[in-house]
Amino acid sequence: MISSGVMKLIGSGMEFFLGIPGIGGAFILSFVWIPLLFMLIYHIVTLVFAKKSNQNIWGPVVGIVASTIGIIPVLGMLLHWAAFICLLIDGILTLSKSSKGSPETTKVI
Protein backbone atom coordinates (compact mmCIF):
# COMPACT_ATOMS: atom_id res chain seq x y z
CA MET A 1 0.00 0.00 0.00
CA ILE A 2 1.36 3.36 -0.98
CA SER A 3 0.21 5.19 2.17
CA SER A 4 2.28 2.99 4.51
CA GLY A 5 5.35 3.46 2.29
CA VAL A 6 4.91 7.22 2.25
CA MET A 7 4.35 7.27 6.01
CA LYS A 8 7.59 5.31 6.50
CA LEU A 9 9.52 7.81 4.36
CA ILE A 10 8.03 10.79 6.21
CA GLY A 11 8.85 9.09 9.52
CA SER A 12 12.40 8.53 8.33
CA GLY A 13 12.75 12.26 7.65
CA MET A 14 11.50 13.11 11.12
CA GLU A 15 13.86 10.54 12.67
CA PHE A 16 16.72 12.08 10.69
CA PHE A 17 15.96 15.48 12.22
CA LEU A 18 15.70 14.07 15.74
CA GLY A 19 19.01 12.23 15.30
CA ILE A 20 21.03 15.35 14.46
CA PRO A 21 23.54 15.78 17.31
CA GLY A 22 22.71 18.83 19.41
CA ILE A 23 19.83 20.10 17.29
CA GLY A 24 17.57 17.06 17.67
CA GLY A 25 18.30 16.81 21.38
CA ALA A 26 17.66 20.52 21.92
CA PHE A 27 14.38 20.25 20.02
CA ILE A 28 13.25 17.29 22.11
CA LEU A 29 14.27 18.91 25.40
CA SER A 30 12.74 22.30 24.52
CA PHE A 31 9.36 20.63 24.07
CA VAL A 32 9.79 18.44 27.18
CA TRP A 33 9.97 15.10 25.32
CA ILE A 34 6.64 15.68 23.54
CA PRO A 35 8.28 14.99 20.13
CA LEU A 36 9.15 11.49 21.35
CA LEU A 37 5.53 10.89 22.34
CA PHE A 38 4.37 12.20 18.95
CA MET A 39 6.83 9.93 17.14
CA LEU A 40 5.71 6.95 19.23
CA ILE A 41 2.09 7.53 18.18
CA TYR A 42 3.16 8.16 14.57
CA HIS A 43 5.10 4.89 14.42
CA ILE A 44 2.20 2.95 15.96
CA VAL A 45 -0.17 4.35 13.31
CA THR A 46 2.36 3.50 10.58
CA LEU A 47 2.67 0.00 12.01
CA VAL A 48 -1.10 -0.48 11.86
CA PHE A 49 -1.24 0.73 8.23
CA ALA A 50 1.65 -1.54 7.25
CA LYS A 51 0.14 -4.53 9.04
CA LYS A 52 -3.26 -4.02 7.38
CA SER A 53 -1.66 -3.92 3.93
CA ASN A 54 0.60 -6.95 4.63
CA GLN A 55 3.81 -4.91 4.33
CA ASN A 56 7.04 -5.15 6.33
CA ILE A 57 6.72 -3.80 9.87
CA TRP A 58 10.35 -3.76 10.98
CA GLY A 59 10.82 -0.04 10.20
CA PRO A 60 8.00 1.16 12.46
CA VAL A 61 9.06 -1.32 15.16
CA VAL A 62 12.57 0.18 15.25
CA GLY A 63 10.93 3.62 15.36
CA ILE A 64 8.81 2.58 18.35
CA VAL A 65 11.93 1.34 20.15
CA ALA A 66 13.75 4.60 19.34
CA SER A 67 10.85 6.66 20.66
CA THR A 68 10.54 4.75 23.91
CA ILE A 69 14.25 4.45 24.74
CA GLY A 70 15.09 7.83 23.16
CA ILE A 71 14.97 9.49 26.58
CA ILE A 72 18.53 8.28 27.22
CA PRO A 73 20.70 11.01 25.62
CA VAL A 74 23.43 9.31 23.55
CA LEU A 75 21.58 6.02 23.11
CA GLY A 76 18.54 7.95 21.90
CA MET A 77 20.56 9.68 19.19
CA LEU A 78 21.97 6.35 17.99
CA LEU A 79 18.50 4.80 17.99
CA HIS A 80 17.13 7.71 15.96
CA TRP A 81 19.90 7.07 13.40
CA ALA A 82 18.96 3.38 13.30
CA ALA A 83 15.27 4.24 12.94
CA PHE A 84 16.07 6.69 10.12
CA ILE A 85 17.99 4.05 8.16
CA CYS A 86 15.45 1.28 8.79
CA LEU A 87 12.45 3.43 7.91
CA LEU A 88 14.16 4.76 4.78
CA ILE A 89 14.98 1.27 3.50
CA ASP A 90 11.59 -0.11 4.53
CA GLY A 91 9.74 2.79 2.88
CA ILE A 92 11.66 2.43 -0.38
CA LEU A 93 11.07 -1.33 -0.45
CA THR A 94 7.37 -0.87 0.31
CA LEU A 95 6.92 1.69 -2.46
CA SER A 96 8.88 -0.38 -4.97
CA LYS A 97 6.73 -3.45 -4.20
CA SER A 98 3.47 -1.52 -4.49
CA SER A 99 4.46 0.26 -7.72
CA LYS A 100 5.24 -3.01 -9.53
CA GLY A 101 1.67 -4.25 -9.31
CA SER A 102 -0.01 -0.87 -9.59
CA PRO A 103 -2.17 -0.38 -12.70
CA GLU A 104 -1.18 3.31 -12.83
CA THR A 105 2.43 2.41 -13.63
CA THR A 106 1.52 -0.09 -16.36
CA LYS A 107 -1.05 2.06 -18.15
CA VAL A 108 0.02 3.31 -21.58
CA ILE A 109 -1.17 6.77 -22.53
OpenMM code with the backbone's topology and positions (N, CA, C; nanometers):
from openmm import Vec3, app, unit

residues = "MET ILE SER SER GLY VAL MET LYS LEU ILE GLY SER GLY MET GLU PHE PHE LEU GLY ILE PRO GLY ILE GLY GLY ALA PHE ILE LEU SER PHE VAL TRP ILE PRO LEU LEU PHE MET LEU ILE TYR HIS ILE VAL THR LEU VAL PHE ALA LYS LYS SER ASN GLN ASN ILE TRP GLY PRO VAL VAL GLY ILE VAL ALA SER THR ILE GLY ILE ILE PRO VAL LEU GLY MET LEU LEU HIS TRP ALA ALA PHE ILE CYS LEU LEU ILE ASP GLY ILE LEU THR LEU SER LYS SER SER LYS GLY SER PRO GLU THR THR LYS VAL ILE".split()
positions = [
    Vec3(0.0848, -0.1175, 0.0000),
    Vec3(0.0000, 0.0000, 0.0000),
    Vec3(0.0892, 0.1237, 0.0000),
    Vec3(0.0532, 0.2180, -0.0817),
    Vec3(0.1365, 0.3362, -0.0980),
    Vec3(0.1376, 0.4216, 0.0285),
    Vec3(0.0255, 0.4311, 0.0996),
    Vec3(0.0212, 0.5189, 0.2169),
    Vec3(0.1180, 0.4739, 0.3259),
    Vec3(0.1337, 0.3431, 0.3475),
    Vec3(0.2279, 0.2988, 0.4505),
    Vec3(0.3717, 0.3269, 0.4071),
    Vec3(0.4005, 0.3143, 0.2783),
    Vec3(0.5346, 0.3455, 0.2292),
    Vec3(0.5676, 0.4929, 0.2431),
    Vec3(0.4709, 0.5777, 0.2113),
    Vec3(0.4911, 0.7220, 0.2246),
    Vec3(0.5052, 0.7599, 0.3715),
    Vec3(0.4246, 0.6987, 0.4577),
    Vec3(0.4353, 0.7272, 0.6011),
    Vec3(0.5719, 0.6858, 0.6555),
    Vec3(0.6259, 0.5746, 0.6057),
    Vec3(0.7590, 0.5311, 0.6495),
    Vec3(0.8651, 0.6312, 0.6059),
    Vec3(0.8537, 0.6834, 0.4829),
    Vec3(0.9521, 0.7814, 0.4358),
    Vec3(0.9412, 0.9131, 0.5119),
    Vec3(0.8202, 0.9570, 0.5410),
    Vec3(0.8026, 1.0789, 0.6209),
    Vec3(0.8588, 1.0577, 0.7612),
    Vec3(0.8303, 0.9417, 0.8195),
    Vec3(0.8846, 0.9089, 0.9515),
    Vec3(1.0357, 0.9046, 0.9512),
    Vec3(1.0940, 0.8568, 0.8408),
    Vec3(1.2400, 0.8532, 0.8332),
    Vec3(1.2978, 0.9947, 0.8312),
    Vec3(1.2294, 1.0865, 0.7642),
    Vec3(1.2753, 1.2255, 0.7647),
    Vec3(1.2685, 1.2882, 0.9029),
    Vec3(1.1621, 1.2578, 0.9757),
    Vec3(1.1501, 1.3106, 1.1120),
    Vec3(1.2550, 1.2487, 1.2042),
    Vec3(1.2818, 1.1195, 1.1868),
    Vec3(1.3859, 1.0540, 1.2672),
    Vec3(1.5235, 1.1114, 1.2341),
    Vec3(1.5457, 1.1458, 1.1074),
    Vec3(1.6724, 1.2084, 1.0694),
    Vec3(1.6921, 1.3389, 1.1452),
    Vec3(1.5869, 1.4210, 1.1498),
    Vec3(1.5963, 1.5482, 1.2215),
    Vec3(1.6228, 1.5267, 1.3702),
    Vec3(1.5518, 1.4318, 1.4307),
    Vec3(1.5698, 1.4074, 1.5740),
    Vec3(1.7063, 1.3472, 1.6054),
    Vec3(1.7703, 1.2839, 1.5075),
    Vec3(1.9008, 1.2229, 1.5297),
    Vec3(2.0182, 1.3160, 1.5078),
    Vec3(1.9934, 1.4401, 1.4663),
    Vec3(2.1032, 1.5349, 1.4459),
    Vec3(2.1619, 1.5707, 1.5822),
    Vec3(2.2925, 1.5486, 1.6003),
    Vec3(2.3539, 1.5784, 1.7305),
    Vec3(2.3347, 1.7254, 1.7693),
    Vec3(2.2916, 1.7483, 1.8892),
    Vec3(2.2714, 1.8834, 1.9406),
    Vec3(2.1362, 1.9412, 1.9029),
    Vec3(2.1072, 1.9484, 1.7748),
    Vec3(1.9829, 2.0103, 1.7286),
    Vec3(1.8619, 1.9244, 1.7650),
    Vec3(1.8690, 1.7956, 1.7344),
    Vec3(1.7574, 1.7062, 1.7667),
    Vec3(1.7335, 1.6976, 1.9162),
    Vec3(1.8419, 1.6873, 1.9922),
    Vec3(1.8296, 1.6813, 2.1377),
    Vec3(1.7732, 1.8097, 2.1957),
    Vec3(1.8182, 1.9238, 2.1439),
    Vec3(1.7664, 2.0519, 2.1920),
    Vec3(1.6182, 2.0667, 2.1587),
    Vec3(1.5789, 2.0198, 2.0407),
    Vec3(1.4378, 2.0249, 2.0015),
    Vec3(1.3525, 1.9396, 2.0952),
    Vec3(1.3995, 1.8196, 2.1227),
    Vec3(1.3250, 1.7290, 2.2112),
    Vec3(1.3161, 1.7863, 2.3524),
    Vec3(1.4269, 1.8369, 2.4042),
    Vec3(1.4265, 1.8913, 2.5404),
    Vec3(1.3463, 2.0206, 2.5508),
    Vec3(1.3479, 2.1038, 2.4455),
    Vec3(1.2743, 2.2301, 2.4522),
    Vec3(1.1232, 2.2077, 2.4559),
    Vec3(1.0783, 2.0960, 2.4022),
    Vec3(0.9357, 2.0628, 2.4068),
    Vec3(0.9047, 1.9545, 2.5096),
    Vec3(0.9957, 1.9339, 2.6042),
    Vec3(0.9787, 1.8440, 2.7182),
    Vec3(0.9385, 1.7029, 2.6728),
    Vec3(1.0133, 1.6477, 2.5822),
    Vec3(0.9974, 1.5096, 2.5320),
    Vec3(0.8656, 1.4838, 2.4597),
    Vec3(0.7877, 1.5864, 2.4303),
    Vec3(0.6636, 1.5678, 2.3542),
    Vec3(0.6923, 1.5150, 2.2129),
    Vec3(0.8003, 1.5573, 2.1447),
    Vec3(0.8280, 1.4988, 2.0125),
    Vec3(0.8459, 1.3471, 2.0157),
    Vec3(0.9009, 1.2943, 2.1254),
    Vec3(0.9151, 1.1485, 2.1354),
    Vec3(0.7789, 1.0814, 2.1481),
    Vec3(0.6882, 1.1427, 2.2219),
    Vec3(0.5529, 1.0890, 2.2337),
    Vec3(0.4811, 1.0953, 2.0987),
    Vec3(0.4971, 1.2074, 2.0285),
    Vec3(0.4373, 1.2201, 1.8953),
    Vec3(0.4912, 1.1130, 1.8007),
    Vec3(0.6236, 1.0930, 1.8029),
    Vec3(0.6834, 0.9926, 1.7143),
    Vec3(0.6386, 0.8522, 1.7515),
    Vec3(0.6204, 0.8263, 1.8802),
    Vec3(0.5708, 0.6951, 1.9225),
    Vec3(0.4320, 0.6691, 1.8633),
    Vec3(0.3439, 0.7668, 1.8743),
    Vec3(0.2087, 0.7530, 1.8185),
    Vec3(0.2154, 0.7404, 1.6664),
    Vec3(0.3004, 0.8205, 1.6030),
    Vec3(0.3157, 0.8157, 1.4570),
    Vec3(0.3619, 0.6775, 1.4110),
    Vec3(0.4596, 0.6207, 1.4804),
    Vec3(0.5101, 0.4888, 1.4421),
    Vec3(0.4062, 0.3793, 1.4669),
    Vec3(0.3257, 0.3933, 1.5708),
    Vec3(0.2197, 0.2952, 1.5956),
    Vec3(0.1156, 0.3008, 1.4838),
    Vec3(0.0780, 0.4213, 1.4418),
    Vec3(-0.0172, 0.4355, 1.3309),
    Vec3(0.0421, 0.3778, 1.2022),
    Vec3(0.1697, 0.4057, 1.1763),
    Vec3(0.2362, 0.3504, 1.0583),
    Vec3(0.2402, 0.1983, 1.0644),
    Vec3(0.2654, 0.1449, 1.1822),
    Vec3(0.2672, -0.0004, 1.2010),
    Vec3(0.1310, -0.0617, 1.1685),
    Vec3(0.0245, 0.0032, 1.2131),
    Vec3(-0.1104, -0.0475, 1.1860),
    Vec3(-0.1392, -0.0453, 1.0356),
    Vec3(-0.1044, 0.0657, 0.9679),
    Vec3(-0.1243, 0.0734, 0.8230),
    Vec3(-0.0447, -0.0344, 0.7502),
    Vec3(0.0806, -0.0532, 0.7906),
    Vec3(0.1651, -0.1539, 0.7254),
    Vec3(0.1119, -0.2945, 0.7498),
    Vec3(0.0663, -0.3205, 0.8707),
    Vec3(0.0138, -0.4534, 0.9043),
    Vec3(-0.1140, -0.4828, 0.8257),
    Vec3(-0.2014, -0.3826, 0.8121),
    Vec3(-0.3262, -0.4024, 0.7382),
    Vec3(-0.3014, -0.4292, 0.5899),
    Vec3(-0.1948, -0.3727, 0.5351),
    Vec3(-0.1665, -0.3925, 0.3928),
    Vec3(-0.0624, -0.5020, 0.3694),
    Vec3(-0.0351, -0.5818, 0.4721),
    Vec3(0.0597, -0.6949, 0.4631),
    Vec3(0.1984, -0.6519, 0.4150),
    Vec3(0.2473, -0.5401, 0.4660),
    Vec3(0.3807, -0.4908, 0.4333),
    Vec3(0.4749, -0.5195, 0.5500),
    Vec3(0.6045, -0.4970, 0.5263),
    Vec3(0.7037, -0.5148, 0.6330),
    Vec3(0.6747, -0.4180, 0.7474),
    Vec3(0.6982, -0.4651, 0.8698),
    Vec3(0.6715, -0.3802, 0.9867),
    Vec3(0.7979, -0.3498, 1.0660),
    Vec3(0.9138, -0.3936, 1.0184),
    Vec3(1.0346, -0.3759, 1.0983),
    Vec3(1.0770, -0.2302, 1.1080),
    Vec3(1.0481, -0.1464, 1.0107),
    Vec3(1.0817, -0.0043, 1.0200),
    Vec3(1.0071, 0.0653, 1.1325),
    Vec3(0.8738, 0.0547, 1.1353),
    Vec3(0.8002, 0.1163, 1.2461),
    Vec3(0.8346, 0.0573, 1.3828),
    Vec3(0.8692, -0.0713, 1.3876),
    Vec3(0.9061, -0.1320, 1.5164),
    Vec3(1.0343, -0.0690, 1.5695),
    Vec3(1.1325, -0.0490, 1.4821),
    Vec3(1.2566, 0.0177, 1.5247),
    Vec3(1.2260, 0.1612, 1.5670),
    Vec3(1.1340, 0.2277, 1.4973),
    Vec3(1.0931, 0.3625, 1.5363),
    Vec3(1.0269, 0.3664, 1.6728),
    Vec3(0.9455, 0.2658, 1.7031),
    Vec3(0.8812, 0.2580, 1.8348),
    Vec3(0.9864, 0.2396, 1.9435),
    Vec3(1.0842, 0.1542, 1.9179),
    Vec3(1.1926, 0.1339, 2.0154),
    Vec3(1.2707, 0.2635, 2.0344),
    Vec3(1.3001, 0.3335, 1.9240),
    Vec3(1.3747, 0.4595, 1.9338),
    Vec3(1.2963, 0.5646, 2.0116),
    Vec3(1.1664, 0.5668, 1.9955),
    Vec3(1.0848, 0.6662, 2.0656),
    Vec3(1.0715, 0.6359, 2.2141),
    Vec3(1.0704, 0.5082, 2.2496),
    Vec3(1.0545, 0.4745, 2.3910),
    Vec3(1.1858, 0.4823, 2.4675),
    Vec3(1.2956, 0.4430, 2.4046),
    Vec3(1.4250, 0.4455, 2.4736),
    Vec3(1.5007, 0.5743, 2.4414),
    Vec3(1.4428, 0.6599, 2.3575),
    Vec3(1.5086, 0.7831, 2.3162),
    Vec3(1.5293, 0.8842, 2.4268),
    Vec3(1.4783, 0.8581, 2.5446),
    Vec3(1.4969, 0.9494, 2.6576),
    Vec3(1.6428, 0.9500, 2.7027),
    Vec3(1.7118, 0.8384, 2.6846),
    Vec3(1.8532, 0.8282, 2.7224),
    Vec3(1.9349, 0.9037, 2.6172),
    Vec3(2.0104, 1.0084, 2.6573),
    Vec3(2.0701, 1.1014, 2.5619),
    Vec3(2.1493, 1.0406, 2.4455),
    Vec3(2.2604, 0.9776, 2.4664),
    Vec3(2.3431, 0.9306, 2.3549),
    Vec3(2.2794, 0.8094, 2.2876),
    Vec3(2.2246, 0.7200, 2.3659),
    Vec3(2.1580, 0.6025, 2.3110),
    Vec3(2.0385, 0.6432, 2.2251),
    Vec3(1.9671, 0.7448, 2.2675),
    Vec3(1.8537, 0.7945, 2.1900),
    Vec3(1.8957, 0.8446, 2.0535),
    Vec3(2.0066, 0.9179, 2.0472),
    Vec3(2.0556, 0.9678, 1.9192),
    Vec3(2.0914, 0.8516, 1.8267),
    Vec3(2.1595, 0.7512, 1.8805),
    Vec3(2.1965, 0.6352, 1.7992),
    Vec3(2.0727, 0.5585, 1.7522),
    Vec3(1.9737, 0.5479, 1.8383),
    Vec3(1.8504, 0.4799, 1.7992),
    Vec3(1.7733, 0.5587, 1.6935),
    Vec3(1.7773, 0.6908, 1.6996),
    Vec3(1.7129, 0.7715, 1.5957),
    Vec3(1.7842, 0.7522, 1.4622),
    Vec3(1.9161, 0.7376, 1.4639),
    Vec3(1.9896, 0.7072, 1.3404),
    Vec3(1.9463, 0.5721, 1.2851),
    Vec3(1.9372, 0.4727, 1.3732),
    Vec3(1.8961, 0.3384, 1.3297),
    Vec3(1.7535, 0.3415, 1.2744),
    Vec3(1.6652, 0.4150, 1.3407),
    Vec3(1.5268, 0.4244, 1.2939),
    Vec3(1.5210, 0.4946, 1.1588),
    Vec3(1.6016, 0.5985, 1.1408),
    Vec3(1.6068, 0.6686, 1.0124),
    Vec3(1.6451, 0.5731, 0.9000),
    Vec3(1.7514, 0.4970, 0.9201),
    Vec3(1.7994, 0.4054, 0.8163),
    Vec3(1.6967, 0.2953, 0.7898),
    Vec3(1.6430, 0.2364, 0.8953),
    Vec3(1.5453, 0.1276, 0.8786),
    Vec3(1.4179, 0.1759, 0.8106),
    Vec3(1.3671, 0.2908, 0.8517),
    Vec3(1.2449, 0.3428, 0.7906),
    Vec3(1.2676, 0.3836, 0.6455),
    Vec3(1.3852, 0.4374, 0.6157),
    Vec3(1.4158, 0.4758, 0.4781),
    Vec3(1.4184, 0.3529, 0.3877),
    Vec3(1.4901, 0.2501, 0.4297),
    Vec3(1.4981, 0.1269, 0.3500),
    Vec3(1.3605, 0.0609, 0.3399),
    Vec3(1.2905, 0.0518, 0.4516),
    Vec3(1.1587, -0.0113, 0.4530),
    Vec3(1.0600, 0.0658, 0.3652),
    Vec3(1.0637, 0.1977, 0.3710),
    Vec3(0.9739, 0.2786, 0.2880),
    Vec3(1.0018, 0.2630, 0.1400),
    Vec3(1.1296, 0.2608, 0.1029),
    Vec3(1.1658, 0.2428, -0.0381),
    Vec3(1.1229, 0.1050, -0.0868),
    Vec3(1.1481, 0.0024, -0.0059),
    Vec3(1.1072, -0.1333, -0.0447),
    Vec3(0.9552, -0.1451, -0.0559),
    Vec3(0.8833, -0.0821, 0.0355),
    Vec3(0.7372, -0.0869, 0.0313),
    Vec3(0.6842, -0.0186, -0.0938),
    Vec3(0.7387, 0.0980, -0.1266),
    Vec3(0.6923, 0.1689, -0.2458),
    Vec3(0.7307, 0.0964, -0.3739),
    Vec3(0.8481, 0.0337, -0.3753),
    Vec3(0.8881, -0.0381, -0.4967),
    Vec3(0.8024, -0.1629, -0.5171),
    Vec3(0.7616, -0.2288, -0.4087),
    Vec3(0.6726, -0.3453, -0.4203),
    Vec3(0.5343, -0.3034, -0.4682),
    Vec3(0.4834, -0.1931, -0.4138),
    Vec3(0.3475, -0.1520, -0.4494),
    Vec3(0.3413, -0.0921, -0.5894),
    Vec3(0.4498, -0.0338, -0.6379),
    Vec3(0.4458, 0.0256, -0.7715),
    Vec3(0.4573, -0.0793, -0.8813),
    Vec3(0.5116, -0.1967, -0.8514),
    Vec3(0.5237, -0.3015, -0.9532),
    Vec3(0.3877, -0.3558, -0.9939),
    Vec3(0.2980, -0.3694, -0.8994),
    Vec3(0.1673, -0.4248, -0.9305),
    Vec3(0.0599, -0.3201, -0.9525),
    Vec3(0.0968, -0.1943, -0.9481),
    Vec3(-0.0007, -0.0873, -0.9592),
    Vec3(-0.0436, -0.0676, -1.1044),
    Vec3(-0.1731, -0.0580, -1.1315),
    Vec3(-0.2172, -0.0377, -1.2696),
    Vec3(-0.1796, 0.0996, -1.3238),
    Vec3(-0.1549, 0.1981, -1.2351),
    Vec3(-0.1177, 0.3307, -1.2833),
    Vec3(0.0187, 0.3298, -1.3503),
    Vec3(0.1086, 0.2419, -1.3051),
    Vec3(0.2426, 0.2405, -1.3631),
    Vec3(0.2491, 0.1592, -1.4909),
    Vec3(0.1496, 0.0735, -1.5150),
    Vec3(0.1520, -0.0091, -1.6355),
    Vec3(0.0609, 0.0447, -1.7452),
    Vec3(-0.0125, 0.1495, -1.7169),
    Vec3(-0.1050, 0.2058, -1.8148),
    Vec3(-0.0272, 0.2831, -1.9219),
    Vec3(-0.0612, 0.2592, -2.0464),
    Vec3(0.0016, 0.3307, -2.1576),
    Vec3(-0.0912, 0.4423, -2.2007),
    Vec3(-0.0345, 0.5615, -2.2144),
    Vec3(-0.1170, 0.6775, -2.2525),
    Vec3(-0.1164, 0.6923, -2.4021),
] * unit.nanometer
topology = app.Topology()
chain = topology.addChain("A")
for resn in residues:
    res = topology.addResidue(resn, chain)
    for name in ("N", "CA", "C"):
        topology.addAtom(name, app.Element.getBySymbol(name[0]), res)
